[in-house]
Amino acid sequence: MHEPHLDRRLFLKGTAVTGAALALGTTTVPTASAAPGGFPDYTYVRTLLTPSRLAYNPTGEIIFPTVRGVYDRLPAKGRLGRYYLYYAPHDAPGGICLAYGDSLEGPFTEYPHNPIVSNKWSPHYSVSHVSSPHVMWHAGRKEMWLYFHGENTTTRLARSTDGIHFTYDKVVLTTSMLPSGTTETSYARVFPHELPSRGAHYAMVFMTNNTSDHRDIGWGWSADGRTWTFAQEPLVRHGDVGAVNVGGPHLLHRNDSTYVVYNKDKGSGGDLMITEVGNDFSLRRHLGVFYDSRGSAPENGRAAAPSFGTDHGVPYMIYEAGERLAGSIAMARG
């Protein structure tokens, strides 16, 4: 965030686009230009979810939204809406939650039986909290695959045919899979992504921490989305972009290249940043600010953990807005 703040999004109008569906894997955003890499220039529109208005609200905070179009993926019978929005409190006990709606503009309705995944799942685990839900549509299995953390050292996978009721699968990432001294491996997102030289069809990006207590972005690859290999060096280092911590990564694809969008800590600006990594993840082109967080509410100088998609050709970004562990889930339009 830069003060005084003049949001150029108020004066830029993106190129008109056509299209349908919310992309359910690595997101290809419709053509509009202004942000680095030729991506749309997103403008905050409204808040979608506020903790104080939710029935399941154990800690007064929610984080890490993931929005998925399900209207052409899940059976009409039993489907709650066109879009499912997953989120969670972070602090104990956390809990993976669901809201649903018929437009990315909102409104979203809280699922009445949240949490859909809790911090105790016998006999698989009993932890202080579960959080950071990322749901990927697995086209081959015709399932919704949920990646989530709990504790911060462990990322797990659960699977569902309806996006509501999940079956536990396995642990997919722990600190033991990264170099000695790694203390956190969490906030993972997984995307279909072809890496022929590695025999992989999926890529994961996530946040790492170590004994220096500075958070970076890590990455890994997998043939099946279940068994993973992880790079032992960060994909994006905090110091490379002038931050104390970076996190909340998301992959985007555009113009035959791949990018990672991620957030800085508020003390380092609180903005969303973008780095081009290339389709084979060999590049490190730091392109600067992707979304400049506003000083006013609800962002109050921090935007984080974005999720992307389109609705009737219009690009949207759903993200955390506000102080860490004191914010809401907001929507911006490209």
C-alpha positions as CSV (number, residue, x, y, z in Angstrom):
1,M,0.0,0.0,0.0
2,H,1.3,3.5,-0.9
3,E,-0.1,6.6,0.8
4,P,-1.6,8.9,-0.2
5,H,-3.6,6.4,-2.2
6,L,-5.0,7.2,-5.6
7,D,-6.6,4.1,-7.0
8,R,-6.0,4.2,-10.8
9,R,-8.6,1.4,-11.1
10,L,-11.3,4.1,-10.8
11,F,-10.0,5.6,-14.1
12,L,-9.1,2.5,-16.2
13,K,-11.7,0.6,-18.1
14,G,-10.7,-2.9,-19.2
15,T,-11.2,-4.2,-22.7
16,A,-14.7,-5.8,-23.2
17,V,-14.6,-9.6,-23.0
18,T,-16.8,-12.5,-23.7
19,G,-16.8,-16.0,-22.3
20,A,-18.5,-18.1,-19.7
21,A,-17.4,-20.1,-16.8
22,L,-15.3,-19.7,-13.8
23,A,-12.0,-21.5,-14.5
24,L,-11.5,-24.4,-12.1
25,G,-7.8,-25.1,-12.5
26,T,-5.0,-22.8,-13.3
27,T,-7.0,-19.7,-14.1
28,T,-6.9,-18.0,-17.6
29,V,-8.3,-14.5,-17.1
30,P,-10.1,-13.0,-20.1
31,T,-8.4,-10.2,-22.0
32,A,-8.2,-6.8,-20.4
33,S,-5.0,-4.9,-19.6
34,A,-3.5,-2.7,-17.0
35,A,-1.9,-4.8,-14.4
36,P,1.6,-6.4,-14.9
37,G,1.6,-9.3,-17.4
38,G,-1.4,-7.9,-19.2
39,F,-3.9,-9.0,-16.5
40,P,-7.0,-7.1,-15.6
41,D,-6.7,-4.2,-13.2
42,Y,-9.1,-5.2,-10.4
43,T,-11.3,-2.8,-8.5
44,Y,-12.7,-3.5,-5.0
45,V,-16.5,-3.8,-5.3
46,R,-17.9,-5.2,-2.0
47,T,-17.4,-7.4,1.0
48,L,-18.9,-10.9,0.6
49,L,-18.4,-12.5,4.0
50,T,-17.9,-10.8,7.4
51,P,-17.2,-12.9,10.5
52,S,-19.6,-11.2,12.8
53,R,-22.5,-12.1,10.4
54,L,-21.7,-15.8,10.3
55,A,-23.4,-18.4,12.5
56,Y,-20.1,-20.4,12.7
57,N,-17.7,-17.9,14.1
58,P,-15.5,-19.4,16.8
59,T,-12.7,-16.8,16.6
60,G,-14.0,-13.7,14.9
61,E,-11.8,-14.0,11.9
62,I,-11.8,-15.8,8.5
63,I,-9.2,-16.3,5.8
64,F,-8.1,-17.9,2.5
65,P,-11.1,-17.9,0.2
66,T,-11.4,-20.3,-2.7
67,V,-14.2,-19.9,-5.1
68,R,-15.3,-22.7,-7.6
69,G,-18.0,-22.8,-10.3
70,V,-19.9,-26.0,-9.8
71,Y,-22.9,-25.5,-12.1
72,D,-21.3,-27.6,-14.9
73,R,-19.4,-30.0,-12.6
74,L,-21.7,-31.3,-9.9
75,P,-25.1,-32.9,-10.3
76,A,-28.1,-30.5,-10.2
77,K,-29.7,-32.6,-7.5
78,G,-28.3,-31.5,-4.2
79,R,-26.3,-28.6,-5.6
80,L,-26.7,-25.5,-3.5
81,G,-25.8,-22.9,-6.0
82,R,-23.7,-22.1,-9.1
83,Y,-20.6,-21.2,-7.0
84,Y,-19.1,-22.6,-3.9
85,L,-16.9,-20.4,-1.7
86,Y,-14.7,-22.2,0.7
87,Y,-13.0,-20.3,3.6
88,A,-12.0,-20.9,7.2
89,P,-11.1,-19.3,10.5
90,H,-7.4,-19.7,11.2
91,D,-7.0,-19.7,14.9
92,A,-8.0,-22.8,16.9
93,P,-10.3,-24.6,16.3
94,G,-10.5,-23.3,12.7
95,G,-12.7,-25.4,10.5
96,I,-13.2,-25.6,6.8
97,C,-16.4,-23.7,5.9
98,L,-18.6,-23.3,2.8
99,A,-20.9,-20.6,1.4
100,Y,-22.8,-20.7,-1.8
101,G,-24.3,-18.4,-4.3
102,D,-25.4,-18.0,-7.9
103,S,-23.1,-15.1,-8.9
104,L,-19.6,-14.0,-8.1
105,E,-21.1,-10.6,-7.4
106,G,-22.8,-12.3,-4.4
107,P,-24.7,-12.7,-2.2
108,F,-23.2,-15.8,-0.7
109,T,-25.2,-17.8,1.8
110,E,-23.5,-19.6,4.7
111,Y,-23.9,-23.4,4.7
112,P,-25.9,-24.2,7.8
113,H,-23.8,-27.1,8.9
114,N,-20.3,-25.6,9.0
115,P,-17.6,-26.6,9.5
116,I,-17.6,-29.2,6.8
117,V,-14.2,-30.4,8.0
118,S,-13.1,-29.9,11.6
119,N,-9.9,-30.1,13.6
120,K,-10.7,-33.6,14.7
121,W,-11.2,-36.4,12.2
122,S,-10.9,-39.8,13.7
123,P,-8.9,-41.8,13.2
124,H,-6.9,-39.6,10.8
125,Y,-5.9,-36.6,13.0
126,S,-6.6,-34.5,16.0
127,V,-5.0,-31.0,15.8
128,S,-5.4,-27.6,17.3
129,H,-6.9,-26.2,14.0
130,V,-7.5,-26.8,10.3
131,S,-7.5,-23.9,7.8
132,S,-6.6,-22.5,4.4
133,P,-9.0,-24.6,2.2
134,H,-8.1,-24.8,-1.5
135,V,-10.5,-26.9,-3.6
136,M,-9.5,-28.1,-7.1
137,W,-11.8,-29.8,-9.6
138,H,-10.1,-33.1,-10.6
139,A,-11.5,-33.6,-14.0
140,G,-10.3,-37.2,-14.4
141,R,-11.9,-38.3,-11.1
142,K,-14.9,-35.9,-11.3
143,E,-14.3,-34.9,-7.7
144,M,-13.6,-31.9,-5.7
145,W,-10.2,-32.2,-4.0
146,L,-9.7,-30.2,-0.9
147,Y,-6.2,-29.3,0.3
148,F,-6.0,-27.8,3.8
149,H,-3.5,-27.4,6.6
150,G,-3.5,-28.4,10.2
151,E,-1.1,-27.9,12.0
152,N,0.9,-25.3,10.1
153,T,3.5,-28.0,9.5
154,T,1.1,-30.3,7.5
155,T,-1.0,-30.1,4.4
156,R,-3.7,-32.7,3.9
157,L,-6.0,-33.9,1.1
158,A,-9.7,-34.8,1.3
159,R,-12.0,-35.7,-1.7
160,S,-15.7,-35.2,-2.5
161,T,-18.2,-35.9,-5.2
162,D,-20.6,-33.2,-4.1
163,G,-18.2,-30.5,-2.7
164,I,-19.9,-30.7,0.7
165,H,-19.2,-34.1,2.2
166,F,-15.5,-35.1,2.1
167,T,-13.6,-38.3,2.5
168,Y,-10.1,-38.1,4.0
169,D,-7.3,-39.1,1.7
170,K,-3.7,-38.5,3.0
171,V,-1.0,-36.1,4.1
172,V,0.6,-34.5,1.0
173,L,3.1,-32.0,2.4
174,T,5.0,-31.7,5.7
175,T,8.0,-29.7,6.9
176,S,10.1,-32.9,6.8
177,M,9.9,-32.8,3.0
178,L,11.7,-29.4,2.9
179,P,15.2,-28.5,4.1
180,S,16.2,-28.9,7.7
181,G,15.1,-25.9,9.8
182,T,11.7,-25.5,7.9
183,T,9.0,-24.7,10.5
184,E,5.9,-24.2,8.4
185,T,4.5,-25.6,5.1
186,S,1.0,-24.3,4.7
187,Y,-1.5,-22.2,2.7
188,A,-1.1,-24.5,-0.3
189,R,-3.0,-24.2,-3.6
190,V,-2.9,-26.9,-6.3
191,F,-3.5,-26.5,-10.0
192,P,-3.6,-28.7,-13.1
193,H,-0.3,-27.8,-14.8
194,E,1.7,-29.8,-17.3
195,L,5.5,-30.2,-16.6
196,P,6.6,-32.8,-19.1
197,S,10.2,-32.8,-18.1
198,R,9.1,-33.8,-14.6
199,G,6.4,-36.2,-15.6
200,A,3.9,-34.0,-13.7
201,H,0.3,-32.9,-14.4
202,Y,-0.1,-30.8,-11.2
203,A,1.7,-28.0,-9.5
204,M,1.5,-26.8,-5.9
205,V,2.4,-23.4,-4.5
206,F,2.5,-22.8,-0.7
207,M,4.1,-20.7,2.1
208,T,7.2,-21.8,3.9
209,N,8.9,-20.6,7.0
210,N,12.1,-21.5,8.8
211,T,14.1,-20.6,11.9
212,S,14.8,-17.1,10.4
213,D,11.1,-16.4,10.7
214,H,10.8,-15.0,7.2
215,R,8.2,-16.5,5.0
216,D,8.8,-17.5,1.3
217,I,6.8,-19.2,-1.5
218,G,7.6,-22.8,-2.2
219,W,6.5,-25.1,-4.9
220,G,6.2,-28.8,-5.9
221,W,4.9,-31.1,-8.7
222,S,3.0,-34.3,-8.9
223,A,1.8,-36.8,-11.5
224,D,-1.5,-37.5,-9.7
225,G,-2.1,-34.7,-7.2
226,R,-1.5,-37.0,-4.3
227,T,2.2,-37.9,-4.2
228,W,4.5,-34.9,-4.5
229,T,8.1,-33.8,-5.1
230,F,9.1,-30.4,-3.7
231,A,11.8,-27.9,-4.8
232,Q,14.3,-27.5,-2.0
233,E,14.8,-23.8,-2.9
234,P,12.0,-21.2,-2.7
235,L,10.1,-20.1,-5.8
236,V,9.9,-16.5,-4.5
237,R,12.1,-15.3,-1.6
238,H,10.8,-12.5,0.6
239,G,13.9,-10.5,0.2
240,D,13.7,-10.5,-3.6
241,V,10.5,-8.4,-3.4
242,G,11.4,-6.2,-0.4
243,A,9.2,-8.0,2.1
244,V,9.5,-9.4,5.6
245,N,7.0,-12.2,4.7
246,V,5.2,-13.3,1.5
247,G,2.4,-15.8,1.3
248,G,-1.0,-16.7,-0.1
249,P,0.2,-17.7,-3.5
250,H,-2.0,-18.5,-6.6
251,L,-0.9,-19.5,-10.1
252,L,-2.2,-17.7,-13.2
253,H,-1.7,-18.5,-16.8
254,R,-1.7,-15.9,-19.6
255,N,0.0,-15.4,-23.0
256,D,1.6,-18.8,-22.9
257,S,3.3,-18.2,-19.6
258,T,2.8,-18.9,-15.9
259,Y,2.8,-16.4,-13.1
260,V,2.4,-16.6,-9.3
261,V,0.5,-13.9,-7.5
262,Y,1.0,-13.6,-3.7
263,N,0.7,-11.1,-0.8
264,K,3.3,-9.1,1.2
265,D,2.9,-8.6,4.9
266,K,1.2,-5.3,5.8
267,G,4.4,-3.9,7.2
268,S,6.0,-4.3,3.8
269,G,3.1,-2.7,1.9
270,G,0.3,-5.2,2.2
271,D,-0.1,-5.5,-1.6
272,L,-0.5,-8.4,-4.0
273,M,2.6,-9.0,-6.0
274,I,3.2,-10.9,-9.3
275,T,6.2,-12.9,-10.5
276,E,6.5,-14.6,-13.8
277,V,7.9,-18.1,-13.3
278,G,7.3,-19.5,-16.8
279,N,5.6,-22.7,-17.8
280,D,8.5,-24.7,-16.5
281,F,9.0,-22.6,-13.4
282,S,12.5,-21.6,-14.4
283,L,12.0,-17.8,-14.6
284,R,12.0,-15.4,-11.7
285,R,10.8,-12.1,-13.2
286,H,9.4,-10.0,-10.4
287,L,6.9,-7.7,-12.1
288,G,5.8,-5.6,-9.1
289,V,2.4,-4.8,-7.7
290,F,-0.5,-6.8,-9.1
291,Y,-3.1,-5.2,-6.8
292,D,-2.4,-2.1,-4.7
293,S,-4.3,-2.5,-1.4
294,R,-6.3,0.5,-0.3
295,G,-5.9,2.4,2.9
296,S,-9.6,2.5,3.5
297,A,-11.9,-0.2,4.8
298,P,-12.3,-3.1,4.4
299,E,-8.7,-3.5,3.2
300,N,-7.1,-1.1,5.6
301,G,-3.7,-1.6,3.9
302,R,-3.8,-5.3,3.3
303,A,-5.0,-7.6,0.5
304,A,-4.1,-11.3,0.6
305,A,-4.7,-14.9,-0.5
306,P,-6.5,-14.2,-3.8
307,S,-8.7,-16.7,-5.7
308,F,-9.7,-15.9,-9.3
309,G,-12.3,-16.7,-11.9
310,T,-14.8,-15.4,-14.4
311,D,-18.6,-15.1,-14.5
312,H,-20.2,-14.4,-17.9
313,G,-16.9,-13.2,-19.2
314,V,-16.2,-10.8,-16.4
315,P,-13.0,-11.4,-14.3
316,Y,-13.2,-11.5,-10.5
317,M,-10.8,-11.8,-7.6
318,I,-12.0,-13.0,-4.2
319,Y,-9.6,-12.3,-1.5
320,E,-8.8,-11.5,2.2
321,A,-9.3,-7.8,3.0
322,G,-8.0,-6.3,6.2
323,E,-5.6,-6.9,9.0
324,R,-4.3,-10.5,9.3
325,L,-6.8,-12.4,11.5
326,A,-9.1,-9.4,11.6
327,G,-10.5,-9.1,8.1
328,S,-13.2,-10.2,5.8
329,I,-13.7,-11.9,2.4
330,A,-14.0,-9.3,-0.4
331,M,-14.7,-9.2,-4.1
332,A,-12.9,-7.2,-6.8
333,R,-13.9,-6.9,-10.4
334,G,-11.6,-6.6,-13.4
